[in-house]
Amino acid sequence: MPPKGSKKQKVTKHEPATQDKLGTLKVTSPEEIVKELLDNEEYGRSYTSELGIELKDGDNAALFMWLCCSIMFSSGLSEALTMRACSKLLEEKLISDPKTTKDAPSDKFVSTLDHIYQRKEQTAKYLHSAASVILDKYEGSLFKLREASGKDQEKIKSNLKEITGLAEVGVSIFFREAQLVWPELRPYMDKRAAECAAQMGLPDDAEKLSELG
């Protein structure tokens, strides 16, 4: 759900919550449904929570880790496989900061992801591109990319798309949780979140939905 102000966000993970799943609960109004989704972890935690990435204002390393994971989640491969692959890269500290990622040889990514993730070579290429763009154009800081974009959502999106392998879906995944530390993105709702909201009888407009939470 899009956060209101700086309120902690819980977003649907694994299987989106639907009206059918809420049907056994005594919730009828949109306000009650939103409260249930926010308070009950049965409906999932954010990707960053699952991966142990704590996004904080000014923490470039955490935001870069999430950017790399967003690229991987946009690949179209299964969520379970992607979660395992991201966890492995985090564990091996291959995506801990742009310089580390850029300096890591491609075969290190390939060997780390072997037997876990099918698109190993492609993933290495995309993550190297992410590190290179952030280092070469923004001195290694996503926050400088944000400043260079004038804190404008569309300009941030355009600058992020300079990264090979990061298209509309990947940027949307990144924005879902980056909005926690970049207020200009709030409230953010991508197409998938809007569809899930509509299925539950909730507004499919980010501004209107944020007013309920």
C-alpha positions in Angstrom: 0.0 0.0 0.0 1.3 3.5 -0.6 2.5 5.1 2.6 1.0 8.2 4.1 3.7 10.6 5.2 6.5 8.7 6.8 4.3 5.9 8.0 5.9 2.4 7.9 5.0 0.6 4.7 3.8 -3.0 4.4 3.4 -4.1 0.8 1.8 -7.2 -0.6 4.4 -9.9 -1.3 4.1 -13.4 -2.8 0.4 -13.7 -3.5 -1.5 -10.5 -3.6 -4.3 -10.1 -1.1 -7.7 -10.3 -2.8 -11.3 -9.8 -1.7 -11.6 -13.6 -1.5 -8.8 -13.8 1.1 -10.5 -11.0 3.1 -13.9 -12.5 2.7 -13.7 -14.5 6.0 -12.8 -11.4 8.0 -15.4 -9.0 9.4 -14.2 -6.1 7.3 -16.5 -4.3 5.0 -15.4 -0.6 4.6 -12.4 0.5 2.7 -10.9 1.9 5.9 -11.2 -1.5 7.6 -9.7 -3.4 4.7 -6.7 -1.0 4.6 -6.2 -1.4 8.4 -6.3 -5.1 8.1 -3.8 -5.2 5.3 -1.4 -2.9 7.2 -1.7 -4.6 10.6 -1.8 -8.3 9.5 1.5 -9.8 8.2 -0.5 -12.7 6.7 -0.8 -10.4 3.7 2.9 -10.1 3.2 5.9 -8.0 4.0 7.9 -5.8 1.7 10.7 -7.2 -0.4 13.3 -5.1 1.5 12.1 -6.5 4.8 12.3 -10.1 3.4 15.8 -9.4 2.2 17.0 -7.6 5.3 17.6 -4.3 3.5 16.7 -1.3 5.8 16.0 1.7 3.7 16.9 4.9 5.5 17.2 8.5 4.4 20.8 9.1 3.2 21.8 5.4 3.2 23.1 5.1 -0.4 24.3 1.5 0.1 20.9 0.2 1.1 19.2 2.0 -1.7 21.7 0.6 -4.2 21.1 -2.9 -2.9 17.4 -2.4 -3.5 18.0 -1.0 -7.0 20.0 -4.1 -7.9 17.3 -6.4 -6.5 14.6 -4.4 -8.4 16.4 -5.1 -11.7 16.4 -8.8 -10.9 12.7 -8.8 -9.8 11.8 -7.3 -13.1 13.3 -10.2 -15.0 10.1 -12.2 -15.3 11.5 -15.2 -13.5 9.7 -16.6 -10.5 9.7 -14.6 -7.3 11.0 -17.4 -5.2 14.1 -17.9 -7.4 14.7 -14.2 -7.6 14.5 -13.9 -3.8 17.0 -16.6 -3.4 19.3 -15.1 -6.0 19.1 -11.6 -4.4 19.8 -13.1 -0.9 22.8 -14.9 -2.2 24.3 -11.7 -3.8 23.6 -9.8 -0.6 25.2 -12.6 1.4 28.3 -12.5 -0.8 28.4 -8.7 -0.6 28.4 -8.4 -4.4 25.8 -5.6 -4.5 26.8 -3.9 -1.3 27.8 -0.6 -3.1 28.4 0.6 -6.6 32.2 0.3 -6.6 32.1 -3.3 -5.2 29.6 -4.3 -7.9 31.5 -2.6 -10.7 34.8 -4.2 -9.7 33.4 -7.7 -9.3 34.2 -9.8 -12.3 31.3 -11.2 -14.3 32.4 -14.8 -13.6 32.0 -14.1 -9.8 28.3 -13.3 -10.4 27.9 -16.3 -12.6 29.4 -18.7 -10.1 27.5 -17.2 -7.2 24.2 -17.6 -9.0 24.9 -21.0 -10.4 22.1 -23.5 -9.8 20.0 -20.7 -8.4 19.2 -18.3 -11.3 19.0 -18.9 -15.0 20.0 -15.6 -16.4 23.4 -15.4 -14.7 25.4 -13.7 -17.5 22.6 -11.2 -18.3 22.3 -10.4 -14.6 26.0 -9.6 -14.3 25.7 -7.3 -17.3 22.8 -5.4 -15.9 24.3 -5.1 -12.4 27.6 -3.9 -13.8 25.6 -1.3 -15.9 23.8 -0.1 -12.7 27.0 0.4 -10.9 28.7 2.1 -13.8 25.9 4.6 -14.4 25.7 5.5 -10.7 29.5 5.8 -10.4 30.3 7.6 -13.7 27.4 10.0 -13.7 26.5 10.5 -10.1 29.7 9.9 -8.1 28.4 6.6 -6.9 25.3 8.1 -5.2 21.6 7.5 -6.0 20.8 10.5 -3.9 22.9 12.6 -6.3 20.9 11.1 -9.2 17.8 12.2 -7.3 19.2 15.8 -6.9 20.2 15.9 -10.5 16.7 15.0 -11.4 15.3 17.9 -9.4 13.5 15.5 -7.2 11.0 15.1 -10.1 9.5 11.6 -10.4 9.5 11.5 -14.2 13.1 12.8 -14.4 14.2 10.3 -11.8 12.6 7.5 -13.9 14.2 8.7 -17.1 17.7 8.8 -15.5 17.3 5.4 -14.0 16.4 4.0 -17.4 19.9 4.8 -18.6 20.8 1.6 -16.8 20.8 -1.4 -19.1 18.1 -3.8 -18.1 16.1 -1.3 -16.1 12.9 -0.6 -17.9 9.4 0.5 -16.8 8.7 -2.6 -14.7 12.0 -2.4 -12.8 11.6 1.3 -12.1 8.1 0.7 -10.8 9.4 -2.1 -8.4 12.2 0.2 -7.3 9.7 3.1 -6.7 7.3 1.0 -4.6 9.8 0.9 -1.7 12.1 3.9 -2.5 9.1 6.1 -1.8 9.8 5.4 1.9 13.0 7.6 1.7 12.2 9.8 -1.3 9.0 11.7 -0.4 8.5 13.1 -3.9 7.5 9.6 -5.0 4.7 9.4 -2.6 2.1 8.1 -2.9 3.2 5.7 -5.6 1.1 2.9 -7.0 2.1 0.9 -10.1 -0.3 -1.0 -12.3 -0.1 -4.3 -10.4 -0.9 -2.6 -7.1 -3.8 -0.7 -8.7 -5.3 -3.9 -10.0 -5.0 -5.6 -6.6 -6.6 -2.6 -4.9 -9.5 -2.6 -7.4 -10.1 -6.3 -6.8 -10.6 -5.6 -3.1 -13.0 -2.7 -3.7 -10.4 -0.1 -2.8 -9.5 3.0 -4.8 -7.1 2.3 -7.7 -5.8 5.9 -7.4 -2.7 6.4 -5.2 -3.8 9.7 -3.7 -7.2 8.4 -2.7 -5.9 5.1 -1.4 -3.2 6.9 0.8 -6.0 8.9 2.5 -7.4 5.6 3.9 -4.2 4.4 5.6 
